[in-house]
């Protein structure tokens, strides 16, 4: 299991459009990928799960990956979150 803390820079946080991009990216990996925010954890492969966290701009979230390609999955998802723009 690997994890990485990431700051959300997107002005609208992780709303529908960026969350959809995240789900697509996470779904391309075999590993389980989740994010943790405010003590809640959600599967990044679930759009409803990501949206239910209510992540806003400036939030620090933790990306967690567990599985055979966990290093790449964690790095790629974290990079996507850092680079998301409207």
MDAnalysis code that builds the backbone (N, CA, C; Angstrom):
import MDAnalysis as mda
import numpy as np

u = mda.Universe.empty(258, n_residues=86, atom_resindex=np.repeat(np.arange(86), 3), trajectory=True)
u.add_TopologyAttr("name", ["N", "CA", "C"] * 86)
u.add_TopologyAttr("resid", np.arange(1, 87))
u.add_TopologyAttr("resname", ["UNK", "UNK", "UNK", "UNK", "UNK", "UNK", "UNK", "UNK", "UNK", "UNK", "UNK", "UNK", "UNK", "UNK", "UNK", "UNK", "UNK", "UNK", "UNK", "UNK", "UNK", "UNK", "UNK", "UNK", "UNK", "UNK", "UNK", "UNK", "UNK", "UNK", "UNK", "UNK", "UNK", "UNK", "UNK", "UNK", "UNK", "UNK", "UNK", "UNK", "UNK", "UNK", "UNK", "UNK", "UNK", "UNK", "UNK", "UNK", "UNK", "UNK", "UNK", "UNK", "UNK", "UNK", "UNK", "UNK", "UNK", "UNK", "UNK", "UNK", "UNK", "UNK", "UNK", "UNK", "UNK", "UNK", "UNK", "UNK", "UNK", "UNK", "UNK", "UNK", "UNK", "UNK", "UNK", "UNK", "UNK", "UNK", "UNK", "UNK", "UNK", "UNK", "UNK", "UNK", "UNK", "UNK"])
u.atoms.positions = np.array([
    [0.841, -1.184, 0.000],
    [0.000, 0.000, 0.000],
    [0.884, 1.244, 0.000],
    [0.551, 2.185, -0.861],
    [1.263, 3.453, -0.921],
    [0.258, 4.590, -0.819],
    [0.709, 5.721, -0.293],
    [-0.181, 6.880, -0.199],
    [0.612, 8.156, -0.460],
    [-0.107, 9.197, -0.845],
    [0.513, 10.476, -1.138],
    [-0.482, 11.585, -0.832],
    [-0.012, 12.633, -0.148],
    [-0.886, 13.768, 0.147],
    [-0.809, 14.755, -1.011],
    [-1.977, 15.273, -1.380],
    [-2.078, 16.160, -2.535],
    [-2.957, 17.356, -2.173],
    [-2.594, 18.531, -2.688],
    [-3.424, 19.730, -2.508],
    [-4.298, 19.905, -3.746],
    [-5.580, 20.177, -3.534],
    [-6.513, 20.398, -4.647],
    [-6.448, 21.866, -5.042],
    [-6.014, 22.117, -6.278],
    [-5.851, 23.497, -6.756],
    [-6.998, 23.949, -7.652],
    [-7.796, 22.993, -8.138],
    [-8.903, 23.318, -9.029],
    [-9.872, 24.276, -8.327],
    [-10.226, 25.394, -8.960],
    [-11.083, 26.396, -8.318],
    [-12.427, 25.862, -7.800],
    [-12.941, 24.820, -8.434],
    [-14.237, 24.291, -8.000],
    [-14.100, 22.974, -7.239],
    [-12.870, 22.614, -6.874],
    [-12.671, 21.371, -6.127],
    [-12.891, 20.160, -7.018],
    [-13.321, 19.066, -6.410],
    [-13.567, 17.839, -7.193],
    [-15.060, 17.683, -7.466],
    [-15.597, 18.557, -8.314],
    [-17.002, 18.447, -8.701],
    [-17.121, 17.486, -9.884],
    [-18.240, 17.446, -10.550],
    [-18.548, 16.421, -11.556],
    [-17.506, 16.223, -12.650],
    [-17.090, 17.288, -13.323],
    [-16.175, 17.111, -14.451],
    [-14.804, 16.589, -14.011],
    [-14.128, 17.231, -13.044],
    [-12.837, 16.689, -12.622],
    [-12.960, 15.317, -11.967],
    [-14.038, 15.072, -11.269],
    [-14.236, 13.766, -10.631],
    [-14.372, 12.671, -11.693],
    [-15.021, 12.994, -12.807],
    [-15.167, 12.033, -13.901],
    [-13.798, 11.682, -14.490],
    [-12.940, 12.688, -14.651],
    [-11.583, 12.442, -15.153],
    [-10.812, 11.541, -14.194],
    [-10.990, 11.789, -12.904],
    [-10.329, 10.971, -11.884],
    [-10.770, 9.517, -11.946],
    [-12.073, 9.313, -12.064],
    [-12.633, 7.951, -12.123],
    [-12.078, 7.219, -13.345],
    [-12.019, 7.911, -14.491],
    [-11.484, 7.293, -15.708],
    [-10.029, 6.896, -15.509],
    [-9.238, 7.791, -14.921],
    [-7.821, 7.515, -14.704],
    [-7.650, 6.346, -13.733],
    [-8.346, 6.374, -12.607],
    [-8.213, 5.320, -11.595],
    [-8.664, 3.966, -12.144],
    [-9.685, 3.980, -12.989],
    [-10.224, 2.736, -13.540],
    [-9.263, 2.056, -14.509],
    [-8.242, 2.783, -14.949],
    [-7.275, 2.192, -15.866],
    [-6.222, 1.344, -15.137],
    [-6.266, 1.340, -13.802],
    [-5.318, 0.562, -13.010],
    [-5.991, -0.643, -12.368],
    [-5.202, -1.684, -12.120],
    [-5.730, -2.872, -11.463],
    [-5.854, -2.668, -9.960],
    [-5.022, -1.802, -9.395],
    [-5.015, -1.565, -7.950],
    [-6.296, -0.887, -7.476],
    [-6.593, -1.073, -6.191],
    [-7.666, -0.312, -5.558],
    [-7.109, 1.077, -5.278],
    [-7.857, 2.113, -5.676],
    [-7.409, 3.485, -5.453],
    [-8.502, 4.217, -4.689],
    [-8.113, 4.891, -3.608],
    [-9.104, 5.646, -2.841],
    [-8.511, 6.985, -2.427],
    [-9.389, 7.903, -2.042],
    [-8.951, 9.186, -1.493],
    [-9.571, 9.359, -0.113],
    [-8.833, 10.028, 0.734],
    [-9.290, 10.278, 2.090],
    [-9.324, 11.788, 2.301],
    [-10.436, 12.279, 2.844],
    [-10.616, 13.714, 3.068],
    [-11.526, 13.898, 4.275],
    [-11.097, 14.713, 5.204],
    [-11.895, 14.998, 6.418],
    [-12.344, 13.734, 7.136],
    [-11.480, 12.744, 7.204],
    [-11.809, 11.508, 7.914],
    [-12.699, 10.550, 7.155],
    [-13.086, 10.924, 5.916],
    [-13.906, 10.038, 5.083],
    [-13.056, 9.491, 3.955],
    [-13.371, 8.276, 3.539],
    [-12.606, 7.616, 2.489],
    [-13.555, 7.174, 1.382],
    [-13.125, 7.337, 0.125],
    [-13.970, 6.928, -1.002],
    [-13.135, 6.255, -2.079],
    [-13.740, 5.290, -2.746],
    [-13.124, 4.604, -3.869],
    [-13.099, 5.563, -5.053],
    [-11.919, 5.792, -5.613],
    [-11.805, 6.734, -6.730],
    [-12.418, 6.183, -8.014],
    [-12.692, 4.900, -8.059],
    [-13.330, 4.312, -9.234],
    [-14.846, 4.505, -9.209],
    [-15.347, 5.149, -8.147],
    [-16.779, 5.415, -8.004],
    [-17.031, 6.919, -8.047],
    [-17.718, 7.387, -9.087],
    [-18.007, 8.816, -9.225],
    [-18.802, 9.326, -8.026],
    [-19.817, 8.595, -7.624],
    [-20.642, 8.998, -6.473],
    [-19.776, 9.082, -5.211],
    [-18.873, 8.122, -5.054],
    [-17.988, 8.121, -3.890],
    [-17.134, 9.373, -3.833],
    [-16.520, 9.732, -4.960],
    [-15.662, 10.921, -5.016],
    [-16.484, 12.183, -4.742],
    [-17.646, 12.293, -5.391],
    [-18.492, 13.477, -5.202],
    [-18.989, 13.597, -3.764],
    [-19.245, 12.453, -3.112],
    [-19.788, 12.477, -1.745],
    [-18.803, 13.050, -0.729],
    [-17.528, 13.098, -1.080],
    [-16.538, 13.658, -0.155],
    [-16.629, 15.180, -0.062],
    [-17.131, 15.819, -1.108],
    [-17.276, 17.275, -1.091],
    [-15.946, 18.008, -1.011],
    [-14.958, 17.551, -1.761],
    [-13.623, 18.156, -1.724],
    [-13.650, 19.525, -2.394],
    [-13.133, 20.540, -1.699],
    [-13.130, 21.914, -2.207],
    [-11.710, 22.377, -2.523],
    [-11.608, 23.533, -3.178],
    [-10.299, 24.094, -3.517],
    [-9.481, 24.309, -2.244],
    [-8.200, 24.009, -2.329],
    [-7.313, 24.210, -1.197],
    [-7.276, 23.050, -0.218],
    [-8.122, 22.058, -0.431],
    [-8.175, 20.904, 0.470],
    [-6.934, 20.037, 0.284],
    [-6.480, 19.462, 1.378],
    [-5.404, 18.472, 1.301],
    [-6.045, 17.106, 1.431],
    [-5.847, 16.271, 0.424],
    [-6.420, 14.928, 0.435],
    [-5.296, 13.910, 0.318],
    [-5.575, 12.693, 0.725],
    [-4.590, 11.625, 0.626],
    [-5.054, 10.602, -0.392],
    [-4.193, 10.328, -1.366],
    [-4.465, 9.303, -2.368],
    [-3.822, 8.010, -1.875],
    [-4.596, 6.927, -1.849],
    [-4.107, 5.642, -1.362],
    [-4.325, 4.593, -2.449],
    [-3.274, 3.830, -2.744],
    [-3.392, 2.767, -3.741],
    [-2.862, 1.469, -3.152],
    [-3.537, 0.373, -3.480],
    [-3.150, -0.934, -2.975],
    [-3.373, -1.979, -4.063],
    [-2.290, -2.653, -4.485],
    [-2.423, -3.672, -5.518],
    [-1.158, -3.794, -6.331],
    [-1.253, -4.531, -7.426],
    [-0.041, -4.846, -8.176],
    [0.601, -3.661, -8.883],
    [-0.161, -2.637, -9.258],
    [0.429, -1.443, -9.887],
    [0.220, -0.205, -9.009],
    [0.284, -0.395, -7.686],
    [-0.034, 0.671, -6.735],
    [0.856, 1.901, -6.862],
    [2.155, 1.714, -7.118],
    [3.049, 2.876, -7.210],
    [2.650, 3.798, -8.357],
    [2.455, 3.215, -9.529],
    [2.075, 3.994, -10.707],
    [0.684, 4.597, -10.512],
    [-0.247, 3.820, -9.992],
    [-1.624, 4.292, -9.785],
    [-1.649, 5.496, -8.855],
    [-0.961, 5.400, -7.735],
    [-0.938, 6.493, -6.756],
    [-0.324, 7.747, -7.376],
    [0.795, 7.577, -8.048],
    [1.505, 8.705, -8.654],
    [0.662, 9.379, -9.729],
    [0.067, 8.595, -10.624],
    [-0.719, 9.147, -11.732],
    [-1.987, 9.865, -11.244],
    [-2.694, 9.268, -10.285],
    [-3.912, 9.889, -9.761],
    [-3.553, 11.174, -9.009],
    [-2.496, 11.142, -8.212],
    [-2.063, 12.332, -7.473],
    [-1.678, 13.451, -8.437],
    [-0.957, 13.093, -9.505],
    [-0.536, 14.083, -10.498],
    [-1.749, 14.700, -11.185],
    [-2.744, 13.881, -11.506],
    [-3.958, 14.383, -12.143],
    [-4.674, 15.387, -11.238],
    [-4.800, 15.042, -9.951],
    [-5.478, 15.937, -8.999],
    [-4.722, 17.268, -8.904],
    [-3.403, 17.206, -8.813],
    [-2.597, 18.443, -8.712],
    [-2.731, 19.339, -9.938],
    [-2.906, 18.718, -11.105],
    [-2.934, 19.485, -12.351],
    [-4.331, 19.810, -12.878],
    [-5.367, 19.436, -12.145],
    [-6.734, 19.702, -12.603],
    [-6.998, 21.206, -12.657],
    [-7.557, 21.633, -13.755],
    [-8.010, 23.018, -13.888],
    [-9.366, 22.984, -14.554],
    [-10.135, 24.006, -14.309],
    [-11.494, 24.085, -14.838],
    [-11.506, 23.691, -16.281],
])
